[in-house]
Amino acid sequence: MSAALLQAFSMVFEPYTILVMVLASLYGLFVGAVPGLSATMAVALLVPVTFFMQPIPAIAAMVTATAMAIFSGDIPGCLLRIPGTPASAAYTDEAFAMTRKGMAETALGAGLVFSAVGGLFGTVVLIVAAPALADFALNFSSFEYFWLVLLGLTCAVFITSDRPLKGMITLLLGLLVACVGLGNPAGFPRFTFGNAEMTGGIGMIPMMIGMFAISEVIRFAVDTLPPGEVVVEKVGSVLSGQWALAKKYPVQILRGSVLGTAVGALPGAGADIAAWMSYAMSKKFSKEPEKFGTGHVEGIVESGSANNSALAGAWIPALVFGIPGDSITAIVIGVLYMKNLNPGPTLFTTNPQNIYAVFMLFIIANIIMIPLGILCIKVAKRILRVPRNVLMPLILLFCIVGAFAINNSLFDVGVMLAAGIVAYLLEENGFPIAPAILGVVLGGMLEENFITSMIKSDGNLAGFVARPIAASLAAVVLLVWLAPLLRKLWLRGRRTASSTAA
Amino acid sequence: MKFNDAIFGAILLALGIVVLAVVQGYPGIPGQQVGPALFPGLLAIGLCICGAMLLAKGGRERHAVAWVRLGDWAASPRHVLAAALVIGAVLFYIFASERLGFLPTAAISLLALMLAMRVPPGRALLIALIATLVIHTAFYKLLRVPLPWGVLTPIAW
């Protein structure tokens, strides 16, 4: 173990990796702080660059850029009332109210410090839980994996979306895209229309660049709203008063971190959902709920720690089962496969040094977030003034070159454009995008485990619930599927009861 | 651009039916009950069911929700042009970059987009030229991505 640790240490503290982390941090801070560019987009745009790196610097770039972007999304939320990334949206009104009361530095400082605390908490859970889970997962057969993948997809549709039907549709579309090509049990070219490029399947990375970046550029092009105005003229000392806040709200910090890690680990739910849930929870359990919405820091402390701990949480299922916790880890999984670091429990036994290195990267990313974050807040006014009408065309060109660079193929550029237009239209019409991404990423795994299980059990569906863990997972899946129906029945029952009582 | 759910429902229903029809022709694996048609077939049935539900929902709401509703941008020629250019620039790259080369294709696209997004012409030209050269150097020289030279092949560096 110590040899692996040492090896991990030397990989992480190589000058090249450190340089990559610093550059990725600055990039992440910038992308997060510019409204309209999300953390997911930051990672999607990074992929073509990481393609040319060794595995560890590549992961380092993605981990640091995401952590920074999730924090720096707070900056425009606080100063312009426009959240930089969706994960900051939950407490944007609160932070802006604080800015109007002249407390911008407290709001930004709380976002920064407690983001780092939440991130470190999530990392500790990742370090403790992931190896133990991986040990457990080594006993899994195709039956358990089938249910596990189905559970992940089910959660993405039913728990994280307020429109289960539309989520189901985007999930099915994603799974259908995953069917394209030769990658199926019979090696038969499906839906290729005789096109040689399509026999290899639809490239996941160009698709994601399209769905997260091109759709955003289109949205900017048709946005008729005027840009927001920066309210604050000067931001004072960011760190002052944070220790007092930490002493005042220890329960809130812990609760936010725990909830964030748990929500992050749930497939399909990412940092944004963690932040919303955590903010609501903070208000519910607060001693002074009436202060929420008037510029009160308590909710920012709790949901700020939640959104960053969710990032580490999302890596738990990604590393252990190869099942992404959110759309960012979905992209990362694609990169891991490209680097021959196939995620799954065997990664812990065959390549422990890589796992240790990932753990170290998380710790470093969350620590350097504080000094770099302070720097970012200091120059925030300048970043917020970067003209987006210059930035968006540049991002478009970057997307084109990035999609092309993966396979040096113009076909992938076409895939990117099509995915971008479809994603834009779907989102405009209330279809959630995350299930589609999970469908594309997990489609192959779902089909493979389904077909293998069918063959093993000779087509007998009872085989799917013959093993105890498989049966329990099946029961949970069924419960999630039936939950909306049960809720409806329960509500109807209560209504009838109350009307008979009246 | 918002559509009534019924339109999406009809498209998805049609897609499901087409997929079902296509997978009928897929071969089975000898000696096994499951083949390459099973999984996409199940997905297609799912699409048909969801599509039908959406169609019914959209139909019920047809008096309240218009079939197609364009955003505010549709009334503004500037925004229509910008959106068309975003899509046009990618298509232009796909069809022209091999012959014209990366440098001219990228510079023209950037310039057109920035002008459409109201960047002053002088600044737009300068940024388009510099950004094209920087991205080209980063990807072609540093990352070794074979970006095409096209008409500039004689002076390739």
Interface residues (C-beta under 8 A of the other chain):
Chain A: P48 V49 F51 F52 L165 K166 M168 I169 L172 L173 L175 L176 C179 N184 P185 A186 F188 R190 F191 I214 V217 I218 A221 V222 D223 T224 P387 N389 V390 M392 P393 L394 L396 L397 F398 I400 V401 F404 A405 N408 L410 V413 G414 M416 L417 I421 L425 E428 N429 F431 L446 E447 F450 I451 M454 I455 G459
Chain B: M1 K2 F3 D5 F8 L12 V19 V22 V23 Y26 P27 I29 Q32 Q33 V34 G35 P36 L38 F39 P40 L43 A44 G46 L47 C50 G51 M53 L54 K57 G71 D72 W73 S76 H79 A82 A83 L85 V86 I87 A89 V90 L91 Y93 I94 S97 E98 A106 S109 L110 L113 M114 M117 R118 V119 R123 I127 A131 T132 I135 F139 L143 R144 V145 P146 L147
